[in-house]
Amino acid sequence: MNAATANMLNAIVLVGMGLWGVKSSGLENSVTPLIPVVFGIILFVCTNFVRNHHKIVSHLAVVLTLLILIALSMPFSKAIGRGDNMAVLRMGAMMLTSLIAFVYFIKSFREARRAKGNA
């Protein structure tokens, strides 16, 4: 797996789980549950740029990935406190894929820096 594939996987999970969360929470009229969906769409658009090693978009994607990872931590802890297992599953899946994408981004940045140093 590479950063672009991890980013696309993360985007798909954010959109899918986010929409599932909106439907299951009954908050269709609220904007807040749509935040992961919007982040997922933006990250999905960034995927081809990441695949083509576009430096600025790759850095934007990693920042958005980190932001969504941090932003999901509060609803995740609240879902655990409520004992809402389905919300814990949804939030956990989104956080896991965001963490995986973040790790692959960092790995990609390190490899690019190493390649630049060897050239």
Buried (B, 14 or more C-beta within 10 A) or exposed (E): EEBBBBBBBBBBBBBBBBBBBBEEBEEEEEEEBBBBBBBBBBBBEBBEBBBEEBEEBBEBBBEBBBEBBEBBEEBBEEBBEEEBEEBBEBBBBBBEBBBBBBEBBEBBBEEBEEEEEEE
